[in-house]
Amino acid sequence: MRYTYVARQPILNAKGVTLGYELLFRDGEMNAFPSHISSERATYRLIAENFLTVGSTSDRRSARCFINFPYKSLIRRLPFTLPKHRIVVEVLETCEPTDALYHVIRDLHRNGYLLALDDFVYSPDWERFLPYVHIVKLDVMALGVDEACQFVREKIADQCQCRFLAERVETEEEFLQTKAAGFSFFQGYYFRKPQVTKKRYVVPEYLTAMNLFIEVCRPEVNFERVEEILSQDVTLSYKLLRFVNALSDRICVSISSFRQALIYLGQDRLKSFVSLTVASYIAVDKPKELYRLSLQRAHFCQLMSNHHDAFQELKGQAFMIGLFSVLDAILDISIDDLMDQLPLPEVAKDALAKRKGVFGDLLTIQEHFERGNWQGIETESAKIGLSVEEVSQSLHEALCWSNKAQYVV
């Protein structure tokens, strides 16, 4: 992993409610755009290293990310690779109003994307674009507040359907003046300067692992898709087959392909093996004890789910719940960000993030065991109607299994 940087500046409505953030590329802790990087390269890196990899850039789930797109990235239709409900496509002021750009803007609009014209300066060539644009951003410092306000008043009088955003609002007076003129959205130092955040960037091989996690978390796994992802990484494929052959007590012949493993093991158990393999793959630079702990928790949850009706709702995902309870430490990503990315049932997310429900109780029991808190084990076991003897036996069995399993890595 390595570090990545991004600055974000809030965009607010007239009531001061934050509706989204403009993402601004940074290449270090200095809060300025690096002069040695082109706008095209900056956009690609911002998307790959921040938007797609790190997860949400906002504390508000409804907030959108305003992302700048230069001309070439628009013509190459890069915005279509991103979720339309999470972004606003900002057309950079350096873009020329060509026919090619017009067709892209029209197609984005028809496909439900929100579009904004950044640092807009009016010319008749842009008129045909306006019906497909949702937000027009005006730099009130560059244009002058009076000129910007007059332009907005004229457009509103002409029944223009666009909403207008005042950029670089520096004072309360400018905010009140632009608000009175009909601006709907506001951005600038008066509200907040761009804030630089530094996060760990998950490099491409870790993205492969995360894609696999996402696939095996789905209620109905598309195993063709899983096989396709595995084929991108020979090491990962090898690890999976090695695990299947070494740890399964049901196999009489050697397993040599993913499809063969699926036939022998069935969907639920193969899901567990895939998640186990990926966890080992991404934990290679972590202490062995952390990975062994994830195995121990996974096997304990699986053992308990086989024995009690209380755990039947998530029986097929019991192994992954235990395994994923340590995933935040393995990936150095917060548990909340992970829950946003993995398509797990809400009850599973509550168990992992909040220790709620019966599986949350199981994880709490396991944590008491790890700390040697025997009184805690007794209390938690009684809470969900389990005998201490049975719980203790499963905890010991899971410990022995994890000690064996970790050496297969």
URTAHU-V291247 format. One record per pair of residues at least 24 apart in sequence whose ideal C-beta (glycine too) atoms are under 8 Angstrom apart, sorted by sequence separation. I is the first residue (numbers start at 0). J is the second residue. D is the distance in whole Angstrom. If there is no record, write none. Layout:
[[I:J:D] [I:J:D]]
//
This chain:
[[4:28:7] [6:30:6] [42:66:7] [63:87:5] [65:89:5] [67:91:5] [69:93:6] [70:94:5] [88:112:6] [90:114:7] [92:116:8] [104:128:6] [107:131:8] [108:132:8] [207:231:6] [211:235:8] [297:321:4] [319:343:8] [42:67:6] [69:94:7] [70:95:7] [74:99:6] [88:113:7] [90:115:7] [92:117:5] [207:232:5] [247:272:8] [296:321:4] [297:322:4] [41:67:8] [42:68:6] [74:100:7] [86:112:7] [87:113:5] [88:114:5] [89:115:5] [90:116:5] [91:117:5] [92:118:4] [96:122:8] [101:127:6] [105:131:5] [135:161:5] [137:163:6] [139:165:5] [140:166:8] [141:167:7] [151:177:8] [155:181:5] [243:269:8] [246:272:8] [271:297:7] [295:321:8] [296:322:7] [357:383:6] [364:390:6] [368:394:5] [22:49:7] [42:69:6] [73:100:6] [76:103:6] [83:110:7] [86:113:8] [87:114:7] [88:115:7] [89:116:8] [90:117:6] [91:118:8] [92:119:7] [101:128:6] [104:131:5] [134:161:7] [135:162:7] [136:163:8] [137:164:7] [139:166:7] [140:167:4] [208:235:7] [316:343:7] [320:347:6] [324:351:6] [22:50:7] [79:107:7] [83:111:5] [87:115:5] [89:117:5] [92:120:7] [96:124:4] [104:132:7] [133:161:7] [134:162:5] [135:163:5] [136:164:4] [137:165:6] [138:166:5] [139:167:6] [148:176:6] [152:180:6] [204:232:7] [207:235:7] [229:257:6] [293:321:7] [294:322:7] [296:324:5] [316:344:7] [319:347:8] [323:351:6] [38:67:7] [43:72:7] [74:103:6] [78:107:6] [83:112:5] [96:125:5] [121:150:7] [132:161:6] [133:162:6] [134:163:7] [135:164:7] [137:166:6] [138:167:5] [139:168:6] [140:169:7] [144:173:5] [148:177:6] [151:180:5] [152:181:6] [243:272:5] [293:322:5] [296:325:7] [365:394:7] [39:69:5] [42:72:5] [51:81:8] [70:100:7] [73:103:5] [76:106:8] [83:113:8] [129:159:7] [130:160:7] [134:164:5] [136:166:5] [147:177:7] [151:181:5] [242:272:6] [271:301:7] [320:350:6] [364:394:8] [38:69:4] [46:77:7] [50:81:7] [73:104:8] [79:110:7] [129:160:8] [148:179:8] [149:180:8] [151:182:6] [226:257:5] [293:324:7] [313:344:7] [316:347:6] [320:351:6] [39:71:5] [96:128:6] [129:161:6] [144:176:6] [148:180:4] [225:257:7] [226:258:7] [293:325:4] [39:72:6] [144:177:7] [147:180:8] [148:181:8] [239:272:6] [242:275:6] [292:325:6] [293:326:7] [313:346:6] [22:56:6] [43:77:8] [46:80:8] [78:112:6] [139:173:6] [148:182:8] [239:273:6] [242:276:5] [312:346:7] [313:347:6] [42:77:7] [46:81:7] [222:257:8] [290:325:8] [20:56:6] [50:86:8] [222:258:8] [289:325:6] [293:329:7] [20:57:6] [239:276:4] [242:279:8] [313:350:8] [19:57:7] [139:177:6] [238:276:5] [320:358:5] [324:362:5] [222:261:6] [289:328:6] [290:329:7] [5:45:6] [17:57:8] [289:329:6] [321:361:8] [3:44:8] [235:276:7] [238:279:6] [317:358:7] [321:362:7] [324:365:8] [17:59:7] [20:62:6] [22:64:5] [90:132:8] [235:277:7] [238:280:6] [320:362:7] [5:48:8] [19:62:5] [20:63:8] [21:64:8] [22:65:7] [275:318:8] [285:328:8] [5:49:4] [18:62:7] [19:63:4] [20:64:6] [21:65:4] [22:66:6] [23:67:8] [222:266:8] [274:318:7] [278:322:6] [285:329:6] [321:365:7] [3:48:4] [17:62:6] [18:63:7] [19:64:7] [20:65:7] [21:66:8] [22:67:8] [137:182:8] [235:280:6] [270:315:7] [274:319:5] [313:358:6] [3:49:6] [19:65:6] [21:67:8] [87:133:8] [220:266:6] [234:280:7] [270:316:8] [87:134:7] [89:136:7] [222:269:8] [271:318:4] [275:322:7] [282:329:5] [310:357:6] [118:166:7] [139:187:8] [225:273:6] [267:315:5] [270:318:8] [271:319:7] [274:322:6] [278:326:7] [281:329:6] [309:357:5] [310:358:7] [3:52:8] [7:56:6] [115:164:7] [270:319:7] [274:323:8] [281:330:6] [3:53:7] [7:57:8] [63:113:7] [65:115:7] [67:117:6] [134:184:7] [136:186:8] [220:270:6] [5:56:7] [278:329:7] [310:361:8] [38:91:7] [10:65:6] [38:93:7] [215:270:5] [215:273:5] [300:358:7] [303:361:6] [215:274:5] [300:361:5] [211:273:6] [212:274:7] [299:361:7] [300:362:8] [211:274:8] [212:277:6] [300:365:8] [211:277:5] [296:362:7] [299:365:5] [19:87:6] [21:89:7] [208:277:5] [296:365:5] [295:365:7] [208:280:6] [208:281:5] [309:383:6] [309:384:7] [205:281:6] [292:369:7] [307:385:7] [303:385:8] [306:389:7] [303:390:8] [306:393:8] [303:393:6] [302:393:4] [299:393:6] [302:396:6] [299:394:6] [302:397:6] [298:396:7] [299:397:4] [298:397:4] [216:316:8] [296:397:8] [295:397:5] [298:400:5] [216:319:7] [295:398:6] [298:401:6] [215:319:7] [295:400:8] [294:400:7] [295:401:4] [298:404:8] [294:401:4] [292:401:8] [291:401:5] [294:404:5] [212:323:8] [291:402:7] [294:405:6] [291:404:8] [212:326:8] [291:405:4] [290:405:6] [287:405:6] [290:408:7] [209:330:8] [205:330:7] [216:341:5] [217:342:5] [216:342:5] [218:344:8] [213:340:7] [216:343:5] [213:341:6] [201:330:7] [212:341:6] [213:342:6] [275:404:8] [279:408:5] [201:332:8] [209:340:7] [199:331:5] [199:332:7] [53:198:5] [53:199:8] [53:200:7] [52:200:6] [53:201:8] [49:198:8] [52:201:5] [49:200:8] [48:200:5] [10:164:7] [52:206:7] [246:404:6] [246:407:6] [30:192:7] [245:407:5] [30:193:6] [13:178:5] [21:186:7] [30:195:5] [242:407:6] [18:184:7] [241:407:7] [28:195:6] [13:182:8] [28:197:7] [13:183:7] [23:193:5] [25:195:6] [238:408:8] [12:183:7] [12:184:6] [13:185:7] [21:193:8] [11:184:7] [12:185:8] [10:184:6] [11:185:5] [10:185:7] [11:186:7] [15:190:8] [10:186:5] [9:186:7] [8:186:6] [11:190:6] [9:190:6] [9:191:6] [8:191:7] [8:192:7] [8:193:4] [7:193:6] [8:194:7] [6:193:4] [7:194:6] [6:194:6] [6:195:5] [7:196:7] [5:195:7] [6:196:8] [4:195:6] [5:196:6] [4:196:7] [4:197:6] [5:198:8] [3:197:8] [2:197:6] [3:198:6] [2:198:7] [3:199:8] [2:199:6] [3:200:4] [1:199:7] [2:200:6] [0:199:5] [1:200:5] [0:200:6] [0:201:6] [1:202:7] [0:202:6] [0:205:7] [54:332:7] [53:332:8] [55:336:7] [54:336:4] [53:336:7] [55:339:6] [54:339:6] [54:340:6] [0:331:7]]
//
